[in-house]
Amino acid sequence: MKTVYMDNAATTALNKDVLSAMLPYFTEIYGNPSSLHTPGQEAHKAVANARQQVGRALNAADPEREIIFTGCGTESDNMVLLGIAERYQKKGKHIITTAVEHHAVLYTCQRLEKKGFEVTYLPVDEYGRVTAKQVEEAIRPDTILVSVMFGNNEVGTIMPIAEIGRICREKGVFFHTDAVQAVGHVHIDVQAMNIDMLSLSAHKFHGPKGVGALYVRKGIVIPALLTGGAQEHNKRAGTENVPGVVGLGKAIEMACNSIDETSARMTKLRDKLIKRIPELIPEVKLNGHPTERLPGNVNFSIKYIEGESILLMLDLNGIAASSGSACTSGSLDPSHVLLAMGLPHEVAHGSLRLTLGDDTTEEDVDYVLDVLPRIVERLRNMSPLWNR
Ligand SMILES: *Cc1c(COP(=O)(O)O)cnc(C)c1O
């Protein structure tokens, strides 16, 4: 049986050219970038080159100083929140974020609340969006950080990042965006968008798992989360994951070089699913913004059945999908994102997320459109809630 992978928001397949770029750094070029000998310096050069690749992808002014490699997107988010809180608490202890952030941001904010920080969780509209005006109105003299995600991992909604960036710059408040879902899929320019800090993760754009990066605009001081050696300009101790960093650099370069073609193709496939699913299946509701949306994200509430049972049946048919986020599946709590968007509990429970990758084909989409309506019909026929 074929496998149709529609869970690219959870993770993506490693691109083969990215793998080829990484391989020599496992075997031949294995030096420690901190070592002064030739093998060490070759590894050092590879890390420096990857930093330039990331900088170019984001249009950073000074990649050498502004890009820090981390262990994952989660680490980048933690480093920003905990670091800014530690370093700038004399200015104030107020942080602004949104109710629909990834748990890497939300749970770290909760940790800060326990330490005496005050966090404003901006509510979202029915599409999962906040406005720049909401951010503006929430900013206080003691606000030290605004953290708003670029694109939502569950419902795909894209936030008005450039507008929020402009407000934060005007008000002199640091602006961080968790762009883990957006990098490689949507054009990002940290200078034009007034982004001060940005988190990204390689495995969300066909790079390797276990490596991320953090952009920090020159002039902003973030204390190290990990202390020890002087790696990453003293900002992140620990011997560099050289093959991973090389893979991240190659993957971000490839994704950004073909971003227009790829996102146009993915958007077309996404919109085919968004148009056809309600035509083929009654009583479904699209979650997330209809147009301000990540190119690969489709999220529907399928009323009167549980998301988990759809997932199991899809899996039996070779389709890998998700209900809400991978981190919350396995628990019975409905998604905090869908609840924040105002969905009732029972509707939030029946959500199905299909996320496309660079490698998704029209054939994959047609297969889903063939299988899904039959699964839903079978499940609904067994459901006491479904009464036709
Ligand atoms: C996946 C994801 C993260 C976490 O990234 P990891 O590299 O898996 O730690 C953070 N934020 C968002 C929006 C994500 O989609």
The ligand as a Gaussian input file, in Angstrom:
#p B3LYP/6-31G(d) Opt

LIG

0 1
 C        7.429000      22.568000      15.382000
 C        7.231000      23.895000      16.004000
 C        8.019000      24.329000      17.093000
 C        9.042000      23.437000      17.732000
 O       10.132000      23.160000      16.896000
 P       11.071000      21.913000      17.258000
 O       12.257000      22.071000      16.357000
 O       10.286000      20.700000      16.946000
 O       11.425000      22.033000      18.688000
 C        7.813000      25.575000      17.595000
 N        6.890000      26.400000      17.074000
 C        6.123000      26.047000      16.032000
 C        5.132000      27.008000      15.479000
 C        6.259000      24.776000      15.466000
 O        5.494000      24.420000      14.448000

